[in-house]
């Protein structure tokens, strides 16, 4: 019984370890990109996708803050029925 479990574990280990594709380490490239002194803020150095994410976050923040102020004013001055 123990022999079968051990054999099954060995097959599982071989299958899991050999099926994973080897990936190229891209960390040094990214470090070089983000440490480059080009006057850009670090949150925009990732390219157009970072710029789009930053701008959309700013728009959502401003809209959300405006909505909060609107609701506070509405709650502070309730309409009389």
Z-matrix of the N, CA and C atoms (Angstrom, degrees):
N
C 1 1.449
C 2 1.531 1 110.40
N 3 1.342 2 116.67 1 -49.14
C 4 1.454 3 120.00 2 180.00
C 5 1.520 4 111.90 3 -63.12
N 6 1.339 5 116.13 4 -33.44
C 7 1.452 6 120.69 5 179.59
C 8 1.536 7 110.70 6 -63.07
N 9 1.324 8 116.83 7 -39.73
C 10 1.457 9 121.36 8 -179.27
C 11 1.531 10 111.13 9 -67.83
N 12 1.313 11 115.47 10 -40.59
C 13 1.463 12 119.38 11 178.66
C 14 1.519 13 109.76 12 -65.03
N 15 1.332 14 117.64 13 -44.06
C 16 1.456 15 121.37 14 179.15
C 17 1.531 16 110.80 15 -61.29
N 18 1.321 17 117.26 16 -43.50
C 19 1.470 18 120.98 17 179.38
C 20 1.516 19 110.48 18 -64.06
N 21 1.312 20 117.95 19 -40.05
C 22 1.459 21 122.08 20 178.94
C 23 1.526 22 110.75 21 -65.44
N 24 1.330 23 116.93 22 -39.21
C 25 1.461 24 120.57 23 177.80
C 26 1.528 25 110.79 24 -64.35
N 27 1.336 26 116.78 25 -40.90
C 28 1.463 27 120.56 26 179.43
C 29 1.525 28 110.85 27 -63.30
N 30 1.322 29 117.13 28 -43.54
C 31 1.464 30 120.92 29 178.95
C 32 1.521 31 109.96 30 -63.31
N 33 1.324 32 117.07 31 -42.41
C 34 1.464 33 121.14 32 -179.67
C 35 1.522 34 110.56 33 -63.29
N 36 1.325 35 117.58 34 -42.65
C 37 1.470 36 120.98 35 179.02
C 38 1.514 37 110.93 36 -63.02
N 39 1.329 38 117.39 37 -45.04
C 40 1.459 39 121.22 38 180.00
C 41 1.526 40 110.72 39 -62.69
N 42 1.312 41 117.11 40 -42.48
C 43 1.451 42 121.29 41 -178.16
C 44 1.519 43 111.24 42 -65.97
N 45 1.319 44 116.92 43 -45.15
C 46 1.467 45 120.59 44 -178.30
C 47 1.516 46 110.72 45 -67.42
N 48 1.305 47 118.11 46 -45.94
C 49 1.461 48 120.09 47 -175.07
C 50 1.522 49 112.56 48 -73.21
N 51 1.315 50 118.33 49 -29.72
C 52 1.464 51 118.82 50 -176.71
C 53 1.521 52 112.48 51 -89.06
N 54 1.333 53 118.34 52 -16.84
C 55 1.457 54 119.74 53 -177.03
C 56 1.527 55 112.59 54 -86.57
N 57 1.330 56 118.19 55 -15.50
C 58 1.456 57 120.53 56 -178.72
C 59 1.539 58 109.92 57 -76.99
N 60 1.336 59 117.52 58 124.99
C 61 1.457 60 119.78 59 179.33
C 62 1.527 61 110.95 60 -72.02
N 63 1.309 62 115.36 61 144.49
C 64 1.465 63 120.62 62 177.80
C 65 1.523 64 108.20 63 -77.86
N 66 1.335 65 115.90 64 132.84
C 67 1.452 66 120.32 65 -179.64
C 68 1.517 67 109.66 66 -110.49
N 69 1.309 68 115.20 67 148.35
C 70 1.454 69 121.37 68 178.61
C 71 1.526 70 108.28 69 -78.65
N 72 1.314 71 116.45 70 136.64
C 73 1.455 72 121.86 71 179.26
C 74 1.530 73 109.07 72 -75.52
N 75 1.320 74 116.93 73 111.58
C 76 1.459 75 122.06 74 -177.88
C 77 1.521 76 112.68 75 -99.00
N 78 1.320 77 117.14 76 2.34
C 79 1.459 78 120.90 77 -176.42
C 80 1.533 79 112.13 78 -60.72
N 81 1.339 80 120.82 79 -45.73
C 82 1.467 81 118.91 80 179.91
C 83 1.529 82 113.09 81 -59.80
N 84 1.337 83 117.23 82 -36.44
C 85 1.468 84 119.95 83 177.69
C 86 1.522 85 110.92 84 -64.15
N 87 1.328 86 115.91 85 -44.57
C 88 1.463 87 120.81 86 -179.78
C 89 1.528 88 111.06 87 -66.01
N 90 1.352 89 116.89 88 -39.36
C 91 1.459 90 119.76 89 177.99
C 92 1.520 91 110.82 90 -61.42
N 93 1.315 92 115.73 91 -42.20
C 94 1.461 93 120.29 92 179.65
C 95 1.531 94 110.30 93 -62.41
N 96 1.334 95 116.63 94 -43.76
C 97 1.455 96 121.89 95 -179.59
C 98 1.523 97 111.50 96 -62.56
N 99 1.336 98 116.65 97 -46.86
C 100 1.453 99 119.81 98 -174.61
C 101 1.523 100 113.14 99 -79.23
N 102 1.342 101 119.02 100 -20.07
C 103 1.463 102 120.75 101 178.84
C 104 1.523 103 112.48 102 -92.26
N 105 1.320 104 117.71 103 -5.88
C 106 1.460 105 122.09 104 179.79
C 107 1.527 106 109.57 105 -64.23
N 108 1.327 107 116.68 106 133.45
C 109 1.458 108 121.59 107 -178.80
C 110 1.528 109 108.80 108 -92.19
N 111 1.340 110 116.23 109 88.81
C 112 1.456 111 119.87 110 -178.91
C 113 1.526 112 112.26 111 -121.89
N 114 1.318 113 117.60 112 13.12
C 115 1.451 114 121.64 113 176.36
C 116 1.516 115 114.90 114 83.09
N 117 1.316 116 117.60 115 -4.42
C 118 1.464 117 120.18 116 179.23
C 119 1.522 118 110.06 117 -85.64
N 120 1.333 119 116.86 118 144.04
C 121 1.458 120 118.24 119 173.29
C 122 1.522 121 110.36 120 -67.67
N 123 1.302 122 116.47 121 149.83
C 124 1.467 123 120.91 122 -172.29
C 125 1.530 124 111.70 123 -63.33
N 126 1.337 125 117.84 124 -29.31
C 127 1.457 126 119.59 125 -178.54
C 128 1.523 127 113.16 126 -75.41
N 129 1.330 128 118.47 127 -3.57
C 130 1.465 129 121.23 128 177.32
C 131 1.525 130 112.97 129 -116.33
N 132 1.321 131 117.59 130 0.94
C 133 1.465 132 120.57 131 -177.06
C 134 1.514 133 113.88 132 -73.86
N 135 1.320 134 118.07 133 -11.78
C 136 1.462 135 121.46 134 -178.91
C 137 1.511 136 114.19 135 -76.97
N 138 1.331 137 118.02 136 -8.82
C 139 1.452 138 120.76 137 178.02
C 140 1.518 139 113.41 138 111.08
N 141 1.324 140 115.87 139 -163.56
C 142 1.468 141 121.17 140 -175.97
C 143 1.536 142 113.50 141 -61.71
N 144 1.312 143 117.55 142 -33.87
C 145 1.464 144 119.96 143 179.44
C 146 1.527 145 110.35 144 -63.66
N 147 1.327 146 117.73 145 -39.94
C 148 1.463 147 121.25 146 177.95
C 149 1.525 148 110.72 147 -65.92
N 150 1.328 149 116.82 148 -40.39
C 151 1.461 150 120.83 149 179.15
C 152 1.527 151 110.50 150 -63.41
N 153 1.332 152 116.88 151 -42.88
C 154 1.460 153 121.02 152 178.94
C 155 1.525 154 110.95 153 -64.61
N 156 1.316 155 116.96 154 -43.65
C 157 1.460 156 121.03 155 178.51
C 158 1.525 157 111.10 156 -63.25
N 159 1.323 158 117.25 157 -41.27
C 160 1.465 159 121.62 158 179.12
C 161 1.526 160 110.86 159 -63.47
N 162 1.333 161 116.52 160 -47.56
C 163 1.468 162 120.18 161 -178.00
C 164 1.526 163 111.66 162 -65.83
N 165 1.327 164 116.64 163 -41.48
C 166 1.467 165 118.73 164 179.53
C 167 1.528 166 110.86 165 -66.42
N 168 1.330 167 117.12 166 -36.14
C 169 1.464 168 120.33 167 176.71
C 170 1.521 169 110.74 168 -64.64
N 171 1.331 170 117.45 169 -41.57
C 172 1.459 171 121.12 170 178.92
C 173 1.526 172 110.93 171 -64.59
N 174 1.329 173 117.50 172 -42.98
C 175 1.465 174 121.00 173 179.52
C 176 1.522 175 110.13 174 -62.58
N 177 1.340 176 117.39 175 -46.66
C 178 1.463 177 120.35 176 179.13
C 179 1.527 178 111.84 177 -62.96
N 180 1.315 179 117.37 178 -35.80
C 181 1.462 180 121.20 179 178.62
C 182 1.525 181 110.90 180 -66.15
N 183 1.330 182 116.92 181 -45.10
C 184 1.461 183 121.02 182 -179.33
C 185 1.533 184 110.62 183 -66.71
N 186 1.329 185 116.89 184 -44.38
C 187 1.464 186 120.63 185 178.27
C 188 1.533 187 110.08 186 -62.28
N 189 1.304 188 117.25 187 -43.53
C 190 1.464 189 120.89 188 179.15
C 191 1.518 190 112.23 189 -63.57
N 192 1.319 191 116.97 190 -42.66
C 193 1.469 192 120.32 191 178.65
C 194 1.521 193 110.28 192 -64.82
N 195 1.326 194 117.16 193 -40.43
C 196 1.458 195 120.75 194 176.88
C 197 1.518 196 111.83 195 -61.93
N 198 1.316 197 116.86 196 -41.81
C 199 1.460 198 120.87 197 179.17
C 200 1.529 199 111.45 198 -65.35
N 201 1.320 200 116.78 199 -38.30
C 202 1.467 201 120.69 200 177.82
C 203 1.526 202 110.00 201 -63.53
N 204 1.323 203 117.61 202 -44.38
C 205 1.465 204 121.22 203 178.72
C 206 1.532 205 109.86 204 -62.50
N 207 1.330 206 116.93 205 -43.70
C 208 1.466 207 121.43 206 178.33
C 209 1.532 208 110.72 207 -57.94
N 210 1.330 209 117.11 208 -47.76
C 211 1.464 210 120.65 209 -179.42
C 212 1.527 211 111.62 210 -65.45
N 213 1.327 212 117.95 211 -36.62
C 214 1.462 213 120.84 212 177.60
C 215 1.520 214 111.45 213 -65.27
N 216 1.323 215 116.59 214 -43.16
C 217 1.464 216 120.66 215 178.33
C 218 1.519 217 109.86 216 -65.02
N 219 1.331 218 117.08 217 -41.90
C 220 1.465 219 121.44 218 178.56
C 221 1.530 220 110.91 219 -62.35
N 222 1.323 221 116.92 220 -38.07
C 223 1.464 222 120.71 221 -179.99
C 224 1.538 223 110.85 222 -74.53
N 225 1.330 224 117.21 223 -32.11
C 226 1.458 225 120.44 224 -178.47
C 227 1.518 226 112.17 225 -73.52
N 228 1.320 227 117.71 226 -30.75
C 229 1.457 228 122.75 227 -179.50
C 230 1.522 229 110.32 228 -123.26
N 231 1.328 230 116.80 229 76.28
C 232 1.465 231 118.94 230 -177.65
C 233 1.529 232 111.34 231 -67.84
N 234 1.334 233 116.01 232 148.93
C 235 1.467 234 120.53 233 179.02
C 236 1.524 235 109.31 234 -77.17
N 237 1.297 236 115.12 235 141.70
C 238 1.463 237 119.97 236 178.54
C 239 1.524 238 108.21 237 -85.68
N 240 1.326 239 115.29 238 138.86
C 241 1.465 240 119.90 239 -179.21
C 242 1.514 241 110.81 240 -101.73
